[in-house]
């Protein structure tokens, strides 16, 4: 009756109901809860503010008594009604002003302490609901904290943990305490990165910083902000999909005149190289000496003849001169590798030296020119403990030489001017021999860690001692703190800005933002030493930015032990227990708008006392490692069979060379037919590491490079069929300086492909220019693939581009039946699904999103007409399907994926019967039976139509002529398995 009367006559109901409330004692005595229920329902039509202004809040509050066993239904209804009135922030302010918050806390404590048989759980839950409503306001949160609300909730929660029946109270209390923890500014002097680089044509400023005062957003609901962010992240693709058919189909004009494209002819050396002269030289050498083609002797082979100078057009020379200005810091000389054991007594010959030089002796793999370059950089030779370590310990890591790595690192230019090499990069690594399962998640581990953080807030015995600061070299080796861990990160790819000791065995770690900006903190790589063995150390990385992470789903950081490496186990291993990733209470120093930080916490128990360890987000892969690797690959190939040419695409902003590699097969003879066939081979363009923190992409590229340079029959067939153009690291400066997302220009390079700036984005500008050049000479790449890493999904998968699938998914009314589209964009994914155990076909999609219209995948597909333009995403975590199910990825699986991607290119060849002979099929299955690892037979034959034709033609007419060949090839791959479950997680690539 009351509810109907209220709906019909509004304010009349309000004044009438309070005449009834004046007799509160009789209300309790006769248990008239219907009026309270009407108040609860009345708030649904936004009248709580009016009820509060007419003393309704006071009347309802006075109905809530201390602990009693009588009238509990009425008491519960009163508390719920009071919580309903707190929906209005005006009522929250009134409750705070009148002292109702402290009164509710006293009531909660009274009911909790006297409810020994847990019969009043519903009333305690109702009181917690009131606190949650109060915590929606900054004023309410402050009042709860000032009156000891967090301390009370923490102590009551400790008693609830002893009773499994109190789970609801525990969860509500923990979430309430998290929301009430006061925002704490990061203990930094500035949110800006510690690395600042002067950009050409720009003055240094804080454009990316949005300063906001506490008052401007102090009343924001933190949980609502987080919910809005999560909702935005999980929004359906439909709202972002391109639905305009003209936009999808229209090919934009090139972004530069054709005259400027001529400079990229130098990047096609296979078209101008004098193979006739080289074949004559090779025949003379082979007749005068007998040489072995044993693959194990790759370091003893003569290098590929690179003495022929490359011709550069005036346009490129001008760009080179612009990019190598004196604004960058040259690499320090000489570089040093730390003597990790001078203070431990392990190496008694160290003589207490803190740093030592690596060996200066000539390496058998170095040419005279390289040795000359090394000597010019070294100045003089040093006999150091590191030299002795290399001589004493057997060092046999494929495609890695410490001296060659150091020679490459000496030419690497960094913003801070690194003078130290990290031991794992210098020494090298091999994958661990055994599988590494995903880490089991301990029940309620996140709750446990949150409670530990709350305890830390309540206690005053926190050490709060800075033990490392990237901006204070005095703290790099704090000998005055012998019982503390020692940290260091001032080396290539390293990222750790500050380390703070908060408890005896617990450390808060703060990551360095990308250079020249104040964001993108996720990648970490640092050294830690002076540990106590068999003691669990807790590490909290407190300024992560992504809202979720695979660390919550079985992923572990990687650890490298120097002592294990010297004992013959140079391995990055997954390590860490009690791992979880959650939102914390930290905020930026200057208060960036709507910024939320997250904590990655994990526990490491070190095995040795006299050790130095390295911890990283994922397996590091440095720019110097790439340069050394390319040099070794050059030596490993037979120049009479493999055309391997490393060139410089362009200099980066910091003056580092961006490598550009060409790989194909040399012509078997001097005949016109063989030379002509080489000149007309279609191009495959591969790129990687545009995002510096995605080191897994570099390991996949490493597998691709090594396979293409190998003696494998499939590699030989691919070299004879294609010309591979590879840019293995698109963002060298970001990788070198330990950045996560951007380049030195503060921009995400994978959002600059539409109109890249030639000065600020040189690698993207010249990569797109090279692709445009290929298109201009009618050699449009058959495949373009950009290797990436994915932080929120498992397995490996492809993103491609399809007009039909985009229109279908977006719900467009356009009749796609009349739209003709070559289905060959699915070919490689189908092939990978059969031969690569790490690959997930169901995670692939071919949608064209508006927000990613400036990425490499979409621009190369749309502007340059490359049908098979892909992003290949590799997981940081592991796999949830196939033979690798439940395992974390190692470098072995990543390199294998690079090899399998090459295998999948066989599906694009003209003569599939010849190329897919049984001998090649056998070579595709070296270790396990994964050739038919999964299959999607239905529709596969259709997918291959039009994609097996002459690679110079992009239409489907040629595909019809190969239909019979395609069918025979498809039947050889026929086996049906149920598909793996799909994932809806998304990431920004």
N, C-alpha and C positions, 0 to 999 in steps of 0.2 A: 504494500500500500504506500509506504513512504517513498519508494523508488518511483512509482508512477506519479505521485504527487509532485516529486521534485522535478521530474522531466517536464511536467506540464506547467509548473509555476515557479521554477528557478529560485530566485532570492527569497520568496516567501517561505520556501522550505527551510532555508538556512536559519532564519530567525526563529521559526517554529521549533526546529530541532534543538536549539540551544536552550529554549525554555524547558525542554525535557532534560537536557544534560545537567541543569542546575541541581537536580536531585540525584547526584551521582551515587549516593549511598543506596538509595532504593534500586537504582539500576543494577548494582552489583548483587543486591540481596535477591532480586527476582530473575537475575541472569538474562536481562533484556539485551541480547546482542544484535537484535535485528537493526537497531539504530546504527550501531557501529558498522554493520555490513552495508548499510546505505551510504555511510560516509566513504567507505572503501570504494563502492561503485560510483559514487559521485565524482571521485577524482578522475574517473575515466573520461569525463566531459570537462575536464580542466577547471574544476571549481575549488580545488584545494587552496588556492591563493585566497579566494574570497572567504572560505571557511576559517582560514588562519587569521585573517584580518578581523574576524568577529569572535575572537577568543576561542575558536574551536581547538587550536593546538594546545592551549593551556588546559582545557577541560579534559581532553583525551589523555594528556600526559599524566594528569592527577589520578587517572583511573588505573595506572600501572603501579601495583604495590610491590613491596619486597617479598621474599620467598614465602610462599604459603601453599598449602595443599588444597585450598578451597577455590572454587570459581575459576578454574584454570582455563576453561573455554572462553570465558568472558575476558580474562587477562590476556590470553593470546589474541583475541579479536581486538582488544584495545591497542596492543602493540602493533598489529598489522595495520590498524586504522591510522596510528601515529606515523608509521612508515609511509602509508599512502599520502598523508598530508605533506610529507617531506619531498614529494615530487616537485614542489615549487621551491625554487631557490630563495625566494623571499621568506618562506617558512623555515628553511635551513638557517638563514641569517638570524631569524627570530629565535630559533632554538639555541643557537650558539650564544646570542646576546643574553638570553634568560638563564643560561647555565644548564640547559636540559642535556647537553652532551655529557658533561661530567656526571649528571644524575643518572643517565642511562648506563654509563660505565660502572657506577656503583651498584646499580641494579643487576647488571650482568655478572659482576663479581660475586654479589650476594647469592644469586640463583645458582651460579656454578659451584661455589664452595659448599652450599647446603644440599645440593641435589646429589646425594651420595649413591642413590640407586638408579641414576640416569633416567628418571621418569619425566623430567621437564625439558627434554631435548628440543621439543617443538617450540617452547617458549624461548630458549636460548637461540634457536635458529631465527625466530622472529626478531629478537633483539639485534642479531647480526645483520638482519635485513635492514633495520633502521640505520645501523652504522654504515652500511653500503650506500644508502641513500644520502647520508650526510657527507660521505667521502666523495660524492660527485662534485662538490664545491671545494675550491682551494681553501676557503675560510673554514669549511668543515673539517678538511683533512688536517689543517694546522691545529685546530682545536682538539681533535682526537689525539694528535701527537703530543701537544703540550700538556694534556691531562693524563698522560701515561697510557693511552689506549693501545699503542703497539706493545708496550711491555706487558700489559694485562693479557692481551690476546696471545702473546708468545708463551707466557707461562701456562695459560689455560690449554693451549694447544699441546704443550708437552704432556699434560695429563691425559688429553684425549688420545694421544698416540698409543697409550697403553691399552686402549679399548678399541677393538676393531669395529664396534657398533657405532662409533662416533665419526665415521668417515665424512659425513655431510658437514658436520661442524668443523672438522679439520680443513676441508677444502675451502669452505667459506672464510674461515679465519685467515688462512694463508693468502688467499686472493685479496682480502681486505687489507692485510698488512702490506702486501706488495704495492697496492694502490696508494697507501698512506705514507710510504717511505718518502721523505723529502727529496726533491730533486737536488742532486749533487753535481756541481760542475766538475768536469774532468780536471785533474791536477796538472794543468798545462798553462803555460804563459799565453798561448795563442792556439786557436783551432787550425791556423794555417800550417801547412806541412813544414817540416824542418828543412826541406829542400826547396830552394827558390832559384828559378832560372830566368834570366832576362830574355823575354821574347822579342824578336825583331818587330819593330813598329808598334809595340805596346808598352805602356808604362805599367809597372807593377801596381796592382790594386787588389781590393777585396770584393770584386764584383759578385763572387759566388756566395759571399756571406750576407745573410739577412739578419740584422740585429733586431731582436725583439726583447722588450722588457718583460719582467715577470708579470707586471700588471696587465699587459696586453693579452696574454693568453693564460692568465692564472686561473681562470674559472673553467678552462677547458677540461672536459672529462677525458683523462688519459686513456681509460679503457675504450672510450668511444673513438678517440683518435686512432688507437691501434686497430679497432674493429673496422674503421673506415679504410685504413691502409690495407688490411687483409682482404677486405671486400674488393678493393680496387685491383689487388694482385690476382684474385681468383675470378675476376670478371670474365664472362664468356667471350670467346673470340669474336662472336658475331658483331659486337659493338665496334670492333677494331678492323674488321675485314673490309677490304676495298670492294665496293659494290658497283662502281661505275665502269661499265664495260669499255667505254672509250679510254678511260684512264688505264685499264688493264691491257688493252690491246695497242694503244697508240705508242709508237716508238719515238721517244724524244730525240731532238737533234743533238749532235755531238757537242760537248762543252768546250771544244777548242778547234781551231782551223786545222785542216789536214797538213798544212805546211809544218806545223809543230810536231806532227806525228812521225816525221821522217827521222828524228833523232833516235827513235827506238829501234831502228834497223840494226843497230849494234847489238841488240839483245837477241838477235837471231843469227848467231855465228855459224850455225849449221848450214845456212843458205849461202854464205860467202867463203866458208873454209875450203882450203885447197886439199881435198882428200886425195887427189891423184899424187901429189908430191909426198904426202904422208904415207900412202900405200907403198910407194917406191922405197922410202926409208925403212919402213917396217919389214919389207921383203928382204932388204939387204941385211938388216940386223938378224932376222931369223935364219938366214943362210950362213952367217958367220958364227953364230952361237946358238946353243940349245937352251931354251929357257923353260922353266916349269910354270904352269898356270895354277899351281896349288894355291887355294884360297887362303891358307894359313900364313902364307908368306907375303901378305899384302904390304907390310911396312918396308920390305926390302926392294920392292919394285921401283923402277924409275918413275919420277912424277910425269904427269901428262905435260906435254910441251905447251907451256903458257908464255913462251917468250915472244910470241907474235903480238905486237901492240894492238890494242883495240882502238878503232877509229871513233872519235867523238865529234858530234856535230857542234857547231858554235853554240846552238841553243842549250845543249846539255852542259857544255863547259861553263856557260854563264850561270846555270842553275847550281853547278857544283861549287863554283866560286862563292855564290851566295850562301851556300849551306855550310861552308867551312870557315866562317869568320872567326876572329880571335875572341869571340865572346864566351866560348866554351873553355872548360878546364881540360888541359891535356892530362893524359893518364900519368899518375905519379911514377917516378922511376928512381930506383928499382922497386918493383912490387915485392912484398914480403909474405911469407907463410909463417904463421905463428908457431913457435916452438912450444907445443902444447904441454910438454912434460918437464920443462926446465924447473918447475916449482914442485914437482911431485917425486923426483928421484927415479922415475922409470928409466929415463935415458941419462945415464951418469956422465955421458960425454958432452952434455949440453953446456956445462960450465956456467949454469945460471943465466944463460942468455935468454932474453925475453922474446926476441924475434930473430929469425934466421932466414937466409936466402935459400931458395931452391937451387938445385944443382945447375951449373953453368956449362957442363960438358956438352960437346956436340952430340946430338942424338942421331941414331942411324937413319931416322926418317926425315931429317931436316936437310934441305938443300943448302948450297953455299950462300945463296941470297938470304935465306931465312936465318942462317946462322949469323950472317953479317948484321941483319936487322936486330937479332937478339943481342949481339955484342954491343951494338950502338946504344941499345937501351940500358944494358946492364952497367956499362962503364967499367966494371971490374968484376972479378970472380970471387966468390966467398965460399969457404968450406964450412958448412953449417951442419947442425944436427939433422935437418931435413934431408940434406944430401946423403948422410949416413943411413937414414931410415929407408930411403929409396934403394940404396945398395944392399941393405941387410934384408929387407922384406921382399919376398917374391911378389912382383907387381905385374900381373898379366890380366888386364881388363880389355876386352875387345874394343877396338876403335877409341882407345884412350891412352894418351901419353902425358904424364904430369908436366914434363918440360915443354911440350907443345902447348898444353893448356896455358901455362904461364906466359909463353911467348905471345899467345893470342890475347891474354888479359892485359899485357903491358900496353897494347894499342887501344884498349877499351877506354873510352872517355865517359866519366861519370860527373854528375853535378857536384857532389861533395869532394871528389878526387880520392877515391878509395886507394889505400896503400896496403891492404891486406887481402889475401885470398882465403876463402873458407876452405877448410880441409876437405870436406866431401867433394867439392868441385875440383879441387886440385888433384886429389888422390883417385877419384872416380868411384863408381859403384857398380855392383851386379845385383840382379834381383835375388831376393831370398829364395832358397831352394824349395821351401814348402808353401802350401796355400795359406792364406791369411783370412780366416772367416770373419764375417762382420761381428763387431763386438756386441755381446748380449747387453741389453739395457736393464739395469737393476730396477726393480719395481720402486716407484715413487722417488727415484733419484733426483728428479728436478725439484720436488718438494723439499727433499733433504738439503739440497744446495741453497734453496731460497731461505730456508730456516737458518742455515749457517750464516747467510748474509745478514739476516735480520738480527741474529745474535751479535754479529760484528757491529751493527749499528747501535745496539743497546749497551755493549760493553765499552769501557774506557781503557782497556789494557791493550789496545791495538798499537803495534809497533810503528806503523806508518813511516817507514824509512826508505828513502829513495836510494836504490843501489845501482841504478843505471839510468843515464840520460844521454840520448844521442847528441844533444846540444851542449853537453858538458863533458869534455874529455877527461876531466879529473875523476869522473865516476866510472870510466870504462874498465878500470882495474882497481877497485877499491880495496887495497891491501889492509886498510884500517878496520875492515869488517871481516875478520877471518871466518866467522861462523855463517856467513851469508853466501847464497849462490852468487855467482858472477855471470853477468850477461854481456853480450857483445853482438852488434849487428851491422857494423860499418864495413860491409863487404858487398860484392856484387850480388844483387837479388835480395839482399837482407832487408828485413823490415821488423824493427822493434824500436819504438821511440823512447819508452820509459818503462822502468820496472820498479815497483814499490813493494817492499816487504811489509805485509800487514799482520801476519802471525809468524811464528818461528819457521813453519814449513809451508807457508802460503804466500803467494805473490800475485799482485795485480799487475797486468801488463797492458800497455797502451801502444797501439799501432800507429805508424806514421801515415798520414793521409798522402794521397797522390801529390806529386810535386806541383807547386804553384796553385794548389787549391786546398780545400779543407774537408774533402769527402773521400769516399771510396776506400774504406778501411776494412779489409777482409783477409788479404794475403799476409802471412807472417813467415819469417825464416830468421832464426837467431841461434846464437851459441850460448850454452850454459855450462858452467864448470863449478868446481869446489863443492861438489855434492857429498852428502853422507849416504853410503850404500844402504839398501834395504829400508829406506825411510820414505813413506809416501809424501811427495810434494804436490801441493795443489796449485795450479796455474789458472788464473782468471783473466782472459782477454776481454776487457770491459768496454771496448768501443767498436764492436762489430756493427755492421749496418743492415745486413740482409735480415728480413723478418723471419726466416726459417732456414734451416740448414740440414744437410744429410748427417751432421754430427748427432742429430736426434734419432737417426735411423741406422745405427750400426757403423758409421764411419769413424775412423780414428786418425789423429795426426800421425806424421811419420817422424821417426827418430833415427839418427845416425850416430854411432858410437865410434870415436877415434880409436879407442883401445881394441874394440872388436875388429876394426879395419886393419890395424897393425897385426892382429892375430889371424888374418886371412879371411875375415868376413866383412868386406867393405859393402855394407848393405844398408839401405834405407828400409826400416821395418815399421809396420803399423804398431803403434804403442799408445798406452793410456787407458785408464779405467775411470769409472764414474763420470762419463762424458755426458754433458747436456748443454743445451743452447736455449737461452731464455731472455726475455726482456728485463732490463734492469732499471735502476733509478738515476742513472747518470745522464747528464745533458751537456751540450757544448759549452765552451767557455763563454762565448758571446751569445748563446741562445738562438741557434738557427731554428727557423719556424718549423714546427711539427716534426722535430727530429727525435727519433727514438733510437737508443743504443741497445745492443744485446750483448750478453755475456756468453762466451764460450769457456766453459770450465772443464778441466780434465786433471787427472792425477797421474803422475809419473813416479815410478819407483826405480831408481837407478841401480845398476848391478855393481858398479865399481866405485871406489872412492877416488882413485887416481885416474880420472877420465875427463874427457871433454866431449860433450854431446851437442848435437844440433837438432832443433825441432822445427818443423815446417808444416804448413797447411797441406801441402802436397809435394810430390817428388820435384825438387828444384831442377831447373834446366836453364843455365845461364847463356848469355850472348857469347861469352868467351868459349863456352863448351861447344856452341854451334860452329864458331869459326874454326876451332881445332878439329872438330868432327869432319867438317867439309874438307879440310886439308888432308886428313887421313883417308877419307873416301877417295880423294883425288889420286892418292898413292895406291889404293887398293885395286883400282880398275886396270884392265889391260887396254892401253890406248889404241891398240890395233883393232879392238872389238867394240869398245865403249867410248862414245864421245861424251866426255864430262867436262863442262866448262863452268867455272865459277866467275861471275862478274859482279860489279857493283851496280845495283839499280839506281841508287842515289845516296847522297849523304843525309843523315838525319839532322834534326835541329842542333844536337850536341856535337855533330861532326863524326858520328860513327857511320861506317859503311853498312848499307842494307844489302845483304847478299842476294844474288840472283843466280840460280843454277839451271843449266841446260843439260839434260841427259837424253841420249838416244843411242842407237847402234850405228857404228861406222859401216859404210858400204862394204860388202864382202869382196868387191872387185872394182876395177876401174871402168867397167862397162857403163855405157850411157844409161842403160835400164836401171842399174843399181843406184847410180847417182840421182837419176830422176825420181826414183821411188823415195829416196831419202828426202829430197826437196819437197815432196808432196805429202809427206806424212802429216796427219792431223795433229793438232796440239792438245795436250792436257795441261791445264794450268792449276797449280795447287798453291795455297798460301796457308799461313798459320800464325798464331801468336799475335793477333792484333790487340788482344787484351792481355796485358803482362801477367796477370795472376793466373791465367789458364795454362799452367806449365804442362798439364796432361796433353795439350795439343802439340807441344814440342816433342813429347815422347812418341806420339803417333806419327809425327813427321819424321822422326828419327828412324822408325821402322820402315816408313815408305822409302826414304833415301837409301838405307842399307840394302833393302830388297832390290831396288832398281839398279844398284851397283853390283849386285851379286852375280854368281854364275848359275843361278837357278834357271832352268829351261823356260819357265814362265816369264821371268824377268827378261830373258833374252828375247822371247817372243814379243813382249810388250815394247821393248826398245826398238825392235825391228818394225813395229807397227805404228808407234806414236813418237812424238817429240814431247818430252816433259819439260815444262817451264815451271820452276818452283821458286817461290819467295818464302823461305822457311821461317822468317821472323819479320813481320810487318811493323813491329813497334820495338825496335832495339833499345831506345832510350828508356821506355817504360820498364822493360825487363831489367835492364842494368841497374836502375835506381830503386828496384823493389816495389814498384807500383802495382796497383791491382786492376785498374780499369782504363786509365787515360794515358795520353802522351804528355810530353812537357808543355804542350799548348793548352792543357786543362780540358781537352775535348776527348770524347770517345771516338776513336778513329773509325769505328764501324758505323758511325752516323754521319760521315763526311763524304760519302761516295757520290752524291748527286753533283756537288760542285766543290771538290776539294781545293783548298788553298795551296798553291805551289810552294809557298814559303813556310806556312805553319803546319801543313800536312803533306810533306814531300813524298813520303812512301806511298800514300794513297793516290796522290796526284799522278805519280809516275807509273804505278801499277795500272791504274785506269787508262793512262795514256798508252801503255804497252798493249793492253787488251784492245783499245781502239785502233791501234796500229795494225794488229792482227786482222781485225775486222776490215780495215781499209784495204788490205792486200788479199782479201778473200780467203783468209785463213782463220776465220772465227773459231775459237776453241770448241772442241767437241764436248769437253767437260771443264767446268770450273768448280773447285771445291775449296772452301775456307774451313780449316780445322779450328774447332773451339772446344771449350770445356763447359760442362753444365753442373751447377752447384745444387740443384734440387731434384734431379731425376737420376735414376740408375740406368745402366746399360749404355750402349752407343747407338745413335740413330741419326737420321738425316732430316733436314728441313729443305724442301724444294719449292718450286713455284708452279702453280697450275691455275689457269683461268676457270676451268669448269669446276674444279673442287672448291675454289674460293666462292664462286657464285652459288654452288649447292649449299655450302656451309652457312653462307650469309642469308639464305632464304630469299634470294633474288627471284623476282618474277620473270626474269629473262628465260626464254626457251633455249636451254643449253643443248637440246637435241640437234638443233640446226648449227651449232658451233663446232667446228672441226678443230681438234687439238691433237697433236702428236703425243701419244701416251708413252713415249720413250723416256720421259722424266722419271718413271718408276723402275726402269730397268736395273739400275745399279742397286737400289734398295732390295729388289727381288733377289738379285744375285747374292748380295751380302747376307740376306736372310738364310741362305742355304749353306754358305761356306764359312761364316764368321760367328762363332759361338757367343761373342760379346754383343752382337748386333740385335736390336729389337725392331722388327718391322712395324709393330703396332704403336711404337712411340714416334714414328715418322709422321710428318704432315707436310702438305704442299700448299699452304694457305698464304695469301699475299695480304699482309697487314699494313694498315696506314702508318702505324707508329714505327714500322721498320722499313719504310719506303726508301730510306737513305743507306741501307745496309748493303754490303757487297753482294749478297745472294740476289736481292731483288733488282739492284741497279744493273748487274751484269746480265741478268735474265731479260730485263725490260729494255734497257738502252742498247745493249750489244747483241741481243738476240741469241743468247746461249740457252738452249733448251734445258740442258742438264746443269743448272747452276745451283749449288748446294752449300749448306752449312752442315758440317759433320760435327755433332756434339758428342763428347766423351765424358763419362761420369767421373767425378772425383771419388765416389764411394765404391760401388761394386755392382753386382748383378742380381737380378731376381728371376732368372730364367736359365734354361739350358744347363750345360755341364758346369758352368761357373756359378750357378745359383747359390746364393748365400755367402759368396766370397767377395772380399774387397779386391779392387784392381791393383795390380802391381805394374811395374814398368814393362814386364814381359808381355802382359795382355795388351797394354797400350801399343807397344811396338808390333805385336802380332796384328792388331787392328789396322795399322798402317800398311802392313803387308797384304792383308785380306782386301783392303780397298783396291790395291793394285790388281789383285786377282779378279775382282769384280769387273774391271775394265775390259776383260776378255769378252764380256758379253756384248761389247760394242764393235767388235771386229767384223770384217766382211766375210771371211771364210771361216765359219765356226767349226766346220767339220775338221779342217786341218788344224785349227788352233786348239780345239778341244779333243785332241787325240788322247788315247788312253795313257800315253806316257806323261802328258801334262796333267791329266786328272790324278795320277798317282802322286805327282809332286805336290799337288794341292793339299795332300793329306799326310803330312809328315809325322805328326805326333799322335793324333787321335782321329776317330771317324766323325768328322764334323762336316763333311761335304754336303750331306743332306741334313744339316743340323735342324732346319725347320723348312717347311714348305707351304706355299700358298698356291696350290695348283690352279685354282679357279681364277681365270682372268689373266694368268701369267703370259699365255701365248699372245693375247691381245696387247699386253704391255710391251712386248718386244717388237711388235710390228712397227716398221718405220725407223727403228733405231739400230738396225744392223746393216744399214745400207752404206754406200759410199759416204765417208765422213765429211766430204766437202759439201754435200747437199743436206739441207735441213728439212726438206719436204718428205712426205710419206710415200711418194711414188716408188722410190727405190726399195722401200721396205717391203712392198708387195712381191718384188722379185726374189726376196730372200725368205719368204714365208715358209716354204717347205724346209729350208735349212733350220729355221728357227724352231719349227715344230719338232724336228728330230732332236735338236739340242735340248728343248724343254723336257721331252720324255726321258732323257737321261738323268734328269734331276727330280723325278717324280717320287715324292713320298709325303704323306700327309700327317701333320701333327696338329694338336690343338694349339691355337695361338696363345702367347703369353698375355697376362692381363695388362691392360693399358693404364697409363697414368695421366692424370689431368694437371700435374704440376707443370708450371711454366717457369721459364727463366728468361732473362734479357740477355741476348747474345749479341 
